[in-house]
Amino acid sequence: MVSPGGQTTRPARSGAGSAGTGDRVTAGARTGSARAGSRSGVVVRRLSRGAEDGFRSSLVPGLRSGADAQRLAEELAFAATRMDLLAADPPGLYAEVADPAQDLEERTWLAFLIAYLGPLDGDAPFEGIEQARTSWSSGEPPRLDGAPAGPRTAYVDARGQRTVDAYRAWAQRAGSQAAAFTGEAGWTAERRFARVFERLALPGLDRGARFDLLASLGRLGVYELSAGALGFGGNDPVTLAAKRVLGIGDPLLLERRAADLATACRLPLEALDVGLFNWERGSRATLGMRPGTEPDPDVLAGVERALGL
């Protein structure tokens, strides 16, 4: 049949996985309480693909399984719901970052710590960040030793302090964190995101942490930031997932196909970052959302229509 997005599909819904069910692949996934420093330099992934069942979509040409496509739809919808909640009703420490009554430098520093350590899964997602937290004005390094890190953490024991020092030095060269994230006053939100994303390529601050930091700061209303590209590259899980889903390896074509997917699904481009991360991981990292947060049904239905599910 032909979906509203114009792609021809032959989906089979019977094997489709759903959010929070046992259909998700859990092999190789890290738990939210696992310390990043316990990871070795080599990660062996054993993610399973759904059985080929005739599914086809021009939006996701790398997928041949309706189950894989359904799982992708659910993770993209969850990611978009998360972005909406950050803007409208931010949970936990995100609410403090969003509070304009608080000091801008402290809000920015807290956003960095959230993105760097990563929220945990479960009932206390910000526990590790609270444990490690120090104020920007004190100049004291965060108490990283022993702090639990989330499933999307960039923190590694051996270089944790080096990354924090590099971030402070980056901000100080600009005069303040606010100046570093603002850049030139005439920049558009998309240009600002792209330039700061590039400049934040600091030792130990990987693509995922940089992207989530900027996307969060933008959605929380701290700075005018909006992603115009996903910044694919290297062995980042989002890049690996995009190659599998979009069926191509060239970074420029990946960006183009990702933009087409977001447009067809009526999603903010930023949502593909977390959606692809969770799809590749094989289980949902809630990334600071309240327990039980599910994709908005209307958003999910829109993604399913676009994919022809």
Residue pairs with C-beta under 8 A, 6 or more apart in sequence:
1 8
1 9
1 10
1 308
2 8
2 9
2 308
3 9
3 57
3 305
3 306
3 307
3 308
4 305
4 306
5 57
5 58
5 59
5 264
5 305
5 306
5 307
5 308
6 58
7 56
7 57
7 58
7 59
7 307
7 308
8 56
8 57
8 58
8 308
9 55
9 56
9 57
9 307
9 308
9 309
10 54
10 55
10 56
11 53
11 54
11 55
11 66
11 69
11 308
11 309
12 53
12 54
12 55
12 66
13 66
13 70
13 309
14 66
15 23
15 50
15 51
15 53
15 65
15 66
15 67
16 23
16 66
16 67
16 69
16 70
16 71
16 309
17 23
17 24
17 50
17 67
17 70
17 71
17 74
18 70
18 71
18 74
19 74
19 75
19 78
19 284
19 294
19 295
20 284
20 294
23 67
23 71
24 71
24 282
24 283
24 284
25 47
25 48
25 282
25 283
26 282
26 283
27 46
27 47
27 48
27 282
28 43
28 44
28 45
28 46
28 47
28 282
29 151
29 281
29 282
29 283
30 39
30 151
30 281
31 121
31 151
32 119
32 120
32 121
32 122
32 125
32 148
32 150
32 151
32 285
33 120
33 121
33 122
33 148
34 149
34 151
35 148
35 149
35 157
36 149
36 153
36 154
36 155
36 156
36 157
37 155
37 156
37 157
37 158
37 160
39 156
47 280
47 282
49 64
49 65
49 68
50 65
50 66
50 67
50 68
50 71
51 65
51 67
52 64
52 65
53 64
53 65
53 66
53 67
54 66
55 63
55 64
55 65
55 66
55 68
55 69
56 64
57 63
57 69
57 307
57 308
59 257
59 260
59 261
59 264
59 265
59 306
59 307
60 69
60 72
60 245
60 246
60 247
60 261
60 307
61 246
61 247
61 248
62 243
62 244
62 245
62 246
62 247
62 248
63 69
63 72
63 244
63 245
66 309
69 307
69 309
70 304
70 309
71 279
72 245
72 275
72 279
72 307
73 300
73 303
73 304
73 307
73 309
74 295
74 300
75 274
75 275
75 276
75 278
75 279
75 284
76 265
76 267
76 271
76 272
76 275
76 279
76 303
77 275
77 295
77 296
77 299
77 300
77 303
78 274
78 275
78 278
78 284
78 293
78 294
78 295
79 267
79 270
79 271
79 272
79 273
79 274
79 275
79 278
80 267
80 268
80 271
80 275
80 295
80 296
80 299
81 293
81 294
81 295
81 296
81 299
82 271
82 274
82 287
82 288
82 289
82 293
83 215
83 219
83 268
83 270
83 271
84 296
85 91
85 289
85 293
86 94
86 98
86 216
86 219
86 220
87 219
87 220
87 221
90 97
90 98
90 220
91 125
91 288
91 289
91 290
92 119
92 125
92 126
92 288
93 110
93 114
93 126
93 129
93 130
93 288
94 114
94 216
94 220
94 288
96 102
96 107
96 110
97 107
97 108
97 110
97 111
97 114
97 216
97 217
97 220
97 222
98 107
98 220
98 221
98 222
99 107
100 221
103 137
104 177
104 178
104 222
105 136
105 137
105 176
105 177
105 178
106 135
106 136
106 137
107 222
108 136
108 177
108 178
108 181
108 217
108 222
109 135
109 136
109 177
110 129
110 133
111 213
111 216
111 217
111 220
111 222
112 167
112 177
112 213
113 129
113 132
113 133
113 142
114 126
114 129
114 213
114 216
114 288
115 154
115 209
115 210
115 212
115 213
115 216
116 153
116 154
116 155
116 163
116 164
116 205
116 209
116 213
117 128
117 129
117 132
117 144
117 147
117 149
117 150
117 153
117 155
118 128
118 149
118 150
118 151
118 152
118 153
118 154
118 155
118 209
118 287
119 125
119 126
119 129
119 150
119 286
119 287
119 288
120 126
120 127
120 128
120 148
120 149
120 150
120 151
121 150
121 151
121 285
121 286
122 291
123 291
125 150
125 286
125 287
125 288
125 289
126 288
127 148
128 147
128 148
128 149
128 150
129 147
131 143
131 146
131 147
131 148
132 142
132 143
132 144
132 147
133 142
133 143
134 140
134 141
134 142
134 143
136 177
141 161
141 164
141 165
142 164
144 155
144 157
144 160
144 161
144 164
145 157
149 155
150 285
150 287
151 281
151 285
152 208
152 209
152 212
152 277
152 285
152 287
153 209
154 163
154 204
154 205
154 206
154 208
154 209
155 163
155 204
156 204
159 203
159 204
160 204
162 203
162 204
163 202
163 203
163 204
163 205
166 202
166 203
166 204
166 205
167 202
167 205
170 180
170 199
170 200
170 202
171 177
171 179
171 180
173 180
174 180
178 223
180 196
180 199
181 192
181 196
181 217
181 222
181 223
181 225
182 192
182 223
183 192
183 195
183 196
187 195
189 218
189 224
189 225
189 226
190 226
190 227
190 228
191 228
192 223
192 224
192 225
193 214
193 218
193 225
193 226
193 227
193 228
194 228
194 229
196 214
196 225
197 210
197 211
197 214
197 231
200 210
200 213
200 214
201 210
206 236
207 231
207 233
207 234
207 236
207 238
207 239
208 236
208 237
208 238
208 273
208 277
210 231
211 227
211 230
211 231
211 238
211 270
211 273
212 273
212 274
212 287
214 225
214 227
215 225
215 227
215 270
215 273
217 223
217 225
218 224
218 225
218 226
218 227
218 270
219 270
226 270
227 268
227 269
227 270
227 273
228 269
229 255
229 259
229 269
230 238
230 242
230 254
230 255
230 258
230 269
230 272
230 273
232 238
232 239
232 242
232 251
232 254
232 255
232 258
233 239
233 251
237 276
237 277
237 280
237 281
238 272
238 273
238 276
238 277
238 280
239 254
240 280
241 276
241 277
241 279
241 280
242 254
242 257
242 258
242 272
242 276
243 249
243 254
244 280
245 276
245 279
246 253
246 254
246 257
246 258
246 261
248 254
248 257
258 269
258 272
259 269
261 267
261 272
261 306
262 268
262 269
262 271
262 272
264 306
265 302
265 303
265 306
265 307
266 302
266 306
267 275
267 299
267 303
274 285
274 287
277 285
278 284
278 285
286 293
